[in-house]
Amino acid sequence: MPPNTQETDPISKEAREFLRSLPPFEQRTQPPLDGSVAAWRTLQDLVEDRTSPSCEQAKQRYDPTITEQNAGPLRAIVVTPKVADEDRTPALYLHGGGYTCYSAHSSLFASIPLAAALNRPLISIDYPLAPQSAFSDTVSKTSAAIAELLKQFPAASLVGESAGGGLALSAINSLPEGGLRPRCLVLISPWTDLGNSAESRRTMADSDPILRYEPSLRVSAEAYAPNAFEDPDASPLFAEYDDTYPPTFILCGSRDILLSDSLRLHEKLNVANAKSMLEVYNGMFHSFPILAPDLPESHSAMRSIKAFLDHCDWPLQCAPRVYE
């Protein structure tokens, strides 16, 4: 049994059952320790193949309309839910995967339920992966893709999950000064600091059921930004922010080794007088609304995200909201 899944946990029965279904860490696919491009390519192909059944299941269950379009230098997949609010602008989406795995195609298992929960089209940007693409190139191309999509959808919001959350921050920071920006920003368990010094890396090391920094995140970070963990484009926690930054909603679980990434980002945005709201779900794990969208906690999180996107003037609180 994964750690801390006893009946006394402040999580739902469904969440406990989900955690019990996870294989032990030693049985999960690990990143290539040699860091070679060929080894990463093999892993990336494996991930694409393994996620295909779950993506097909999501298509059958939700019956969305799926199209593709250009997004500046990149391509994007447009997921339009079967039921969508006609007056809602699309949300741009950056998937997770440690900057090294998944694509707009293989993350359809996540983007399809997300689009359905938000009742609006989701434009999933297919950004380049490390180590084939260094962080500077990935951020530059993703920023250019967002800029091009904002010309088509000036009121679009931006949603980023895990590594996609960090990339969302860096990409916005790289947009041309004085140009269009997303109307608002939603970050789900964002990875904002590639290093291993944050407090939650230690306090959650034995209780996070999803992630391990050693070796998984470290190896991915080295593939994405070798010897540049503190570069603001690689770790946007170290970037500069001001009160013109788009209103930001950060959502995470308390049992996440990336918890500090959310807490510190929220604090930094508040110090800069930027609008930021943080919701922490007690006992929940990394990216739970994406990994397990049918959980009661995930339904609650999605309602919060939808409310934020529907009403971007929703009051933003400086103090984190903790959900028991």
DOPADREN-501837 format. One record per residue (C-alpha): residue number from 1; x, y, z. Coordinates in steps of 0.02 Angstrom, whole numbers. Example, Ala and Ser with C-alpha at 12.3 -4.5 7.8 and 13.67 -1.06 7.14 Angstrom:
<atoms>
{nr:1, c1:615, c2:-225, c3:390}
{nr:2, c1:684, c2:-53, c3:357}
</atoms>
This chain:
<atoms>
{nr:1, c1:0, c2:0, c3:0}
{nr:2, c1:68, c2:173, c3:-42}
{nr:3, c1:114, c2:278, c3:110}
{nr:4, c1:-20, c2:374, c3:204}
{nr:5, c1:-174, c2:297, c3:124}
{nr:6, c1:-253, c2:238, c3:286}
{nr:7, c1:-437, c2:263, c3:322}
{nr:8, c1:-392, c2:412, c3:434}
{nr:9, c1:-327, c2:511, c3:286}
{nr:10, c1:-425, c2:670, c3:247}
{nr:11, c1:-462, c2:607, c3:72}
{nr:12, c1:-609, c2:518, c3:-7}
{nr:13, c1:-630, c2:331, c3:-17}
{nr:14, c1:-611, c2:347, c3:-205}
{nr:15, c1:-444, c2:436, c3:-186}
{nr:16, c1:-380, c2:300, c3:-70}
{nr:17, c1:-433, c2:167, c3:-194}
{nr:18, c1:-343, c2:260, c3:-334}
{nr:19, c1:-182, c2:267, c3:-233}
{nr:20, c1:-194, c2:82, c3:-191}
{nr:21, c1:-205, c2:44, c3:-376}
{nr:22, c1:-36, c2:124, c3:-412}
{nr:23, c1:111, c2:7, c3:-438}
{nr:24, c1:261, c2:26, c3:-321}
{nr:25, c1:390, c2:153, c3:-377}
{nr:26, c1:517, c2:18, c3:-419}
{nr:27, c1:394, c2:-56, c3:-545}
{nr:28, c1:361, c2:107, c3:-636}
{nr:29, c1:451, c2:162, c3:-793}
{nr:30, c1:606, c2:261, c3:-749}
{nr:31, c1:694, c2:396, c3:-851}
{nr:32, c1:859, c2:350, c3:-934}
{nr:33, c1:1001, c2:382, c3:-813}
{nr:34, c1:1128, c2:398, c3:-954}
{nr:35, c1:1034, c2:548, c3:-1022}
{nr:36, c1:1061, c2:499, c3:-1203}
{nr:37, c1:943, c2:566, c3:-1336}
{nr:38, c1:916, c2:391, c3:-1404}
{nr:39, c1:863, c2:324, c3:-1234}
{nr:40, c1:746, c2:470, c3:-1208}
{nr:41, c1:670, c2:443, c3:-1380}
{nr:42, c1:637, c2:261, c3:-1335}
{nr:43, c1:550, c2:313, c3:-1174}
{nr:44, c1:449, c2:448, c3:-1263}
{nr:45, c1:390, c2:323, c3:-1393}
{nr:46, c1:343, c2:202, c3:-1253}
{nr:47, c1:240, c2:336, c3:-1166}
{nr:48, c1:150, c2:379, c3:-1328}
{nr:49, c1:107, c2:196, c3:-1353}
{nr:50, c1:53, c2:161, c3:-1174}
{nr:51, c1:-63, c2:311, c3:-1161}
{nr:52, c1:-153, c2:274, c3:-1324}
{nr:53, c1:-287, c2:162, c3:-1245}
{nr:54, c1:-331, c2:290, c3:-1110}
{nr:55, c1:-341, c2:427, c3:-1240}
{nr:56, c1:-459, c2:322, c3:-1345}
{nr:57, c1:-565, c2:286, c3:-1192}
{nr:58, c1:-579, c2:473, c3:-1158}
{nr:59, c1:-633, c2:504, c3:-1337}
{nr:60, c1:-769, c2:372, c3:-1325}
{nr:61, c1:-830, c2:429, c3:-1155}
{nr:62, c1:-838, c2:617, c3:-1189}
{nr:63, c1:-862, c2:618, c3:-1378}
{nr:64, c1:-772, c2:783, c3:-1410}
{nr:65, c1:-732, c2:861, c3:-1577}
{nr:66, c1:-544, c2:855, c3:-1606}
{nr:67, c1:-455, c2:957, c3:-1738}
{nr:68, c1:-278, c2:1018, c3:-1767}
{nr:69, c1:-211, c2:1188, c3:-1812}
{nr:70, c1:-50, c2:1286, c3:-1828}
{nr:71, c1:10, c2:1386, c3:-1679}
{nr:72, c1:154, c2:1492, c3:-1742}
{nr:73, c1:306, c2:1377, c3:-1750}
{nr:74, c1:211, c2:1234, c3:-1667}
{nr:75, c1:55, c2:1131, c3:-1692}
{nr:76, c1:-93, c2:1120, c3:-1575}
{nr:77, c1:-242, c2:1005, c3:-1546}
{nr:78, c1:-410, c2:1088, c3:-1519}
{nr:79, c1:-525, c2:988, c3:-1404}
{nr:80, c1:-705, c2:1050, c3:-1411}
{nr:81, c1:-818, c2:966, c3:-1283}
{nr:82, c1:-987, c2:897, c3:-1335}
{nr:83, c1:-1069, c2:1027, c3:-1224}
{nr:84, c1:-981, c2:1196, c3:-1228}
{nr:85, c1:-1032, c2:1371, c3:-1177}
{nr:86, c1:-1039, c2:1467, c3:-1340}
{nr:87, c1:-990, c2:1630, c3:-1255}
{nr:88, c1:-833, c2:1559, c3:-1175}
{nr:89, c1:-666, c2:1590, c3:-1257}
{nr:90, c1:-547, c2:1442, c3:-1274}
{nr:91, c1:-416, c2:1399, c3:-1145}
{nr:92, c1:-240, c2:1365, c3:-1203}
{nr:93, c1:-164, c2:1210, c3:-1122}
{nr:94, c1:13, c2:1151, c3:-1084}
{nr:95, c1:23, c2:969, c3:-1028}
{nr:96, c1:137, c2:895, c3:-896}
{nr:97, c1:270, c2:762, c3:-913}
{nr:98, c1:430, c2:829, c3:-837}
{nr:99, c1:471, c2:927, c3:-997}
{nr:100, c1:527, c2:761, c3:-1070}
{nr:101, c1:372, c2:654, c3:-1105}
{nr:102, c1:195, c2:660, c3:-1174}
{nr:103, c1:127, c2:766, c3:-1315}
{nr:104, c1:-35, c2:852, c3:-1361}
{nr:105, c1:-89, c2:683, c3:-1432}
{nr:106, c1:-39, c2:569, c3:-1288}
{nr:107, c1:-108, c2:690, c3:-1158}
{nr:108, c1:-284, c2:685, c3:-1231}
{nr:109, c1:-330, c2:576, c3:-1082}
{nr:110, c1:-306, c2:737, c3:-981}
{nr:111, c1:-360, c2:874, c3:-1101}
{nr:112, c1:-525, c2:792, c3:-1151}
{nr:113, c1:-596, c2:778, c3:-972}
{nr:114, c1:-527, c2:951, c3:-933}
{nr:115, c1:-614, c2:1030, c3:-1082}
{nr:116, c1:-776, c2:943, c3:-1032}
{nr:117, c1:-763, c2:1004, c3:-851}
{nr:118, c1:-729, c2:1182, c3:-907}
{nr:119, c1:-865, c2:1183, c3:-1040}
{nr:120, c1:-752, c2:1269, c3:-1164}
{nr:121, c1:-632, c2:1222, c3:-1305}
{nr:122, c1:-455, c2:1180, c3:-1251}
{nr:123, c1:-310, c2:1213, c3:-1368}
{nr:124, c1:-169, c2:1096, c3:-1318}
{nr:125, c1:-1, c2:1160, c3:-1381}
{nr:126, c1:120, c2:1026, c3:-1439}
{nr:127, c1:281, c2:1098, c3:-1371}
{nr:128, c1:452, c2:1017, c3:-1405}
{nr:129, c1:524, c2:897, c3:-1276}
{nr:130, c1:693, c2:884, c3:-1193}
{nr:131, c1:828, c2:831, c3:-1221}
{nr:132, c1:794, c2:855, c3:-1406}
{nr:133, c1:749, c2:1035, c3:-1365}
{nr:134, c1:839, c2:1139, c3:-1235}
{nr:135, c1:735, c2:1245, c3:-1116}
{nr:136, c1:778, c2:1409, c3:-1204}
{nr:137, c1:714, c2:1343, c3:-1370}
{nr:138, c1:560, c2:1264, c3:-1291}
{nr:139, c1:512, c2:1425, c3:-1201}
{nr:140, c1:543, c2:1531, c3:-1355}
{nr:141, c1:437, c2:1422, c3:-1470}
{nr:142, c1:298, c2:1401, c3:-1341}
{nr:143, c1:292, c2:1588, c3:-1313}
{nr:144, c1:281, c2:1617, c3:-1500}
{nr:145, c1:141, c2:1489, c3:-1513}
{nr:146, c1:43, c2:1574, c3:-1373}
{nr:147, c1:69, c2:1745, c3:-1453}
{nr:148, c1:0, c2:1680, c3:-1618}
{nr:149, c1:-151, c2:1598, c3:-1536}
{nr:150, c1:-189, c2:1758, c3:-1439}
{nr:151, c1:-205, c2:1849, c3:-1605}
{nr:152, c1:-345, c2:1729, c3:-1647}
{nr:153, c1:-418, c2:1721, c3:-1470}
{nr:154, c1:-370, c2:1885, c3:-1380}
{nr:155, c1:-468, c2:1840, c3:-1222}
{nr:156, c1:-399, c2:1663, c3:-1206}
{nr:157, c1:-340, c2:1599, c3:-1038}
{nr:158, c1:-192, c2:1483, c3:-1010}
{nr:159, c1:-192, c2:1321, c3:-909}
{nr:160, c1:-31, c2:1231, c3:-866}
{nr:161, c1:-8, c2:1069, c3:-770}
{nr:162, c1:152, c2:1013, c3:-681}
{nr:163, c1:296, c2:1049, c3:-802}
{nr:164, c1:167, c2:1133, c3:-913}
{nr:165, c1:133, c2:1252, c3:-769}
{nr:166, c1:314, c2:1303, c3:-760}
{nr:167, c1:321, c2:1321, c3:-948}
{nr:168, c1:164, c2:1428, c3:-945}
{nr:169, c1:248, c2:1551, c3:-826}
{nr:170, c1:409, c2:1558, c3:-927}
{nr:171, c1:316, c2:1576, c3:-1092}
{nr:172, c1:212, c2:1722, c3:-1028}
{nr:173, c1:370, c2:1806, c3:-963}
{nr:174, c1:443, c2:1790, c3:-1138}
{nr:175, c1:297, c2:1869, c3:-1230}
{nr:176, c1:338, c2:2033, c3:-1318}
{nr:177, c1:327, c2:2182, c3:-1202}
{nr:178, c1:165, c2:2276, c3:-1228}
{nr:179, c1:88, c2:2134, c3:-1328}
{nr:180, c1:-61, c2:2024, c3:-1290}
{nr:181, c1:-59, c2:1914, c3:-1137}
{nr:182, c1:-178, c2:1776, c3:-1081}
{nr:183, c1:-329, c2:1846, c3:-988}
{nr:184, c1:-285, c2:1738, c3:-837}
{nr:185, c1:-179, c2:1590, c3:-788}
{nr:186, c1:-220, c2:1424, c3:-703}
{nr:187, c1:-77, c2:1319, c3:-634}
{nr:188, c1:-108, c2:1141, c3:-574}
{nr:189, c1:35, c2:1074, c3:-466}
{nr:190, c1:161, c2:1181, c3:-562}
{nr:191, c1:345, c2:1136, c3:-567}
{nr:192, c1:424, c2:1307, c3:-544}
{nr:193, c1:595, c2:1262, c3:-469}
{nr:194, c1:700, c2:1127, c3:-552}
{nr:195, c1:816, c2:1113, c3:-402}
{nr:196, c1:807, c2:1003, c3:-247}
{nr:197, c1:821, c2:1133, c3:-109}
{nr:198, c1:637, c2:1170, c3:-80}
{nr:199, c1:566, c2:1115, c3:88}
{nr:200, c1:433, c2:1000, c3:17}
{nr:201, c1:566, c2:901, c3:-76}
{nr:202, c1:618, c2:838, c3:96}
{nr:203, c1:457, c2:840, c3:197}
{nr:204, c1:356, c2:751, c3:61}
{nr:205, c1:494, c2:636, c3:-1}
{nr:206, c1:419, c2:482, c3:82}
{nr:207, c1:235, c2:527, c3:72}
{nr:208, c1:214, c2:584, c3:-109}
{nr:209, c1:134, c2:435, c3:-199}
{nr:210, c1:163, c2:505, c3:-374}
{nr:211, c1:334, c2:588, c3:-386}
{nr:212, c1:513, c2:562, c3:-330}
{nr:213, c1:648, c2:692, c3:-355}
{nr:214, c1:783, c2:560, c3:-358}
{nr:215, c1:810, c2:505, c3:-489}
{nr:216, c1:654, c2:546, c3:-591}
{nr:217, c1:634, c2:735, c3:-579}
{nr:218, c1:820, c2:768, c3:-567}
{nr:219, c1:856, c2:670, c3:-726}
{nr:220, c1:714, c2:760, c3:-817}
{nr:221, c1:777, c2:928, c3:-755}
{nr:222, c1:952, c2:890, c3:-816}
{nr:223, c1:884, c2:843, c3:-986}
{nr:224, c1:784, c2:1005, c3:-997}
{nr:225, c1:906, c2:1130, c3:-923}
{nr:226, c1:1079, c2:1057, c3:-894}
{nr:227, c1:1180, c2:1165, c3:-775}
{nr:228, c1:1045, c2:1300, c3:-781}
{nr:229, c1:921, c2:1255, c3:-644}
{nr:230, c1:915, c2:1434, c3:-580}
{nr:231, c1:890, c2:1516, c3:-748}
{nr:232, c1:721, c2:1607, c3:-740}
{nr:233, c1:666, c2:1528, c3:-905}
{nr:234, c1:701, c2:1354, c3:-834}
{nr:235, c1:640, c2:1387, c3:-656}
{nr:236, c1:513, c2:1529, c3:-668}
{nr:237, c1:506, c2:1542, c3:-479}
{nr:238, c1:664, c2:1648, c3:-498}
{nr:239, c1:588, c2:1765, c3:-628}
{nr:240, c1:532, c2:1943, c3:-590}
{nr:241, c1:346, c2:1981, c3:-577}
{nr:242, c1:244, c2:2140, c3:-557}
{nr:243, c1:65, c2:2196, c3:-536}
{nr:244, c1:32, c2:2183, c3:-723}
{nr:245, c1:48, c2:1994, c3:-721}
{nr:246, c1:-113, c2:1903, c3:-771}
{nr:247, c1:-224, c2:1849, c3:-625}
{nr:248, c1:-161, c2:1678, c3:-573}
{nr:249, c1:-250, c2:1533, c3:-490}
{nr:250, c1:-135, c2:1399, c3:-416}
{nr:251, c1:-206, c2:1231, c3:-362}
{nr:252, c1:-112, c2:1086, c3:-283}
{nr:253, c1:-118, c2:947, c3:-155}
{nr:254, c1:-30, c2:945, c3:14}
{nr:255, c1:57, c2:777, c3:-19}
{nr:256, c1:161, c2:838, c3:-166}
{nr:257, c1:349, c2:859, c3:-168}
{nr:258, c1:312, c2:1011, c3:-277}
{nr:259, c1:203, c2:1090, c3:-143}
{nr:260, c1:338, c2:1220, c3:-106}
{nr:261, c1:338, c2:1269, c3:-289}
{nr:262, c1:157, c2:1325, c3:-273}
{nr:263, c1:176, c2:1406, c3:-102}
{nr:264, c1:331, c2:1505, c3:-148}
{nr:265, c1:261, c2:1561, c3:-315}
{nr:266, c1:100, c2:1620, c3:-232}
{nr:267, c1:201, c2:1718, c3:-104}
{nr:268, c1:312, c2:1795, c3:-237}
{nr:269, c1:163, c2:1850, c3:-342}
{nr:270, c1:81, c2:1929, c3:-189}
{nr:271, c1:241, c2:2021, c3:-142}
{nr:272, c1:243, c2:2090, c3:-320}
{nr:273, c1:62, c2:2147, c3:-299}
{nr:274, c1:6, c2:2027, c3:-435}
{nr:275, c1:-163, c2:1944, c3:-414}
{nr:276, c1:-140, c2:1765, c3:-354}
{nr:277, c1:-254, c2:1637, c3:-274}
{nr:278, c1:-196, c2:1471, c3:-203}
{nr:279, c1:-301, c2:1319, c3:-158}
{nr:280, c1:-217, c2:1173, c3:-68}
{nr:281, c1:-314, c2:1011, c3:-51}
{nr:282, c1:-266, c2:925, c3:110}
{nr:283, c1:-203, c2:747, c3:85}
{nr:284, c1:-209, c2:754, c3:-104}
{nr:285, c1:-70, c2:712, c3:-223}
{nr:286, c1:19, c2:789, c3:-372}
{nr:287, c1:-94, c2:843, c3:-516}
{nr:288, c1:-242, c2:748, c3:-445}
{nr:289, c1:-375, c2:833, c3:-554}
{nr:290, c1:-279, c2:779, c3:-709}
{nr:291, c1:-224, c2:605, c3:-654}
{nr:292, c1:-390, c2:556, c3:-575}
{nr:293, c1:-528, c2:671, c3:-640}
{nr:294, c1:-670, c2:565, c3:-570}
{nr:295, c1:-623, c2:588, c3:-387}
{nr:296, c1:-737, c2:696, c3:-279}
{nr:297, c1:-588, c2:808, c3:-241}
{nr:298, c1:-555, c2:826, c3:-427}
{nr:299, c1:-735, c2:876, c3:-459}
{nr:300, c1:-718, c2:1011, c3:-326}
{nr:301, c1:-553, c2:1071, c3:-400}
{nr:302, c1:-627, c2:1080, c3:-575}
{nr:303, c1:-773, c2:1181, c3:-511}
{nr:304, c1:-651, c2:1305, c3:-436}
{nr:305, c1:-552, c2:1315, c3:-597}
{nr:306, c1:-709, c2:1339, c3:-702}
{nr:307, c1:-773, c2:1475, c3:-586}
{nr:308, c1:-606, c2:1565, c3:-599}
{nr:309, c1:-603, c2:1556, c3:-789}
{nr:310, c1:-787, c2:1604, c3:-805}
{nr:311, c1:-765, c2:1754, c3:-691}
{nr:312, c1:-587, c2:1814, c3:-695}
{nr:313, c1:-635, c2:1956, c3:-578}
{nr:314, c1:-670, c2:1821, c3:-447}
{nr:315, c1:-597, c2:1888, c3:-283}
{nr:316, c1:-417, c2:1831, c3:-266}
{nr:317, c1:-361, c2:1800, c3:-87}
{nr:318, c1:-185, c2:1820, c3:-24}
{nr:319, c1:-202, c2:1684, c3:108}
{nr:320, c1:-201, c2:1504, c3:41}
{nr:321, c1:-366, c2:1412, c3:53}
{nr:322, c1:-345, c2:1236, c3:123}
{nr:323, c1:-479, c2:1108, c3:82}
{nr:324, c1:-502, c2:969, c3:210}
</atoms>
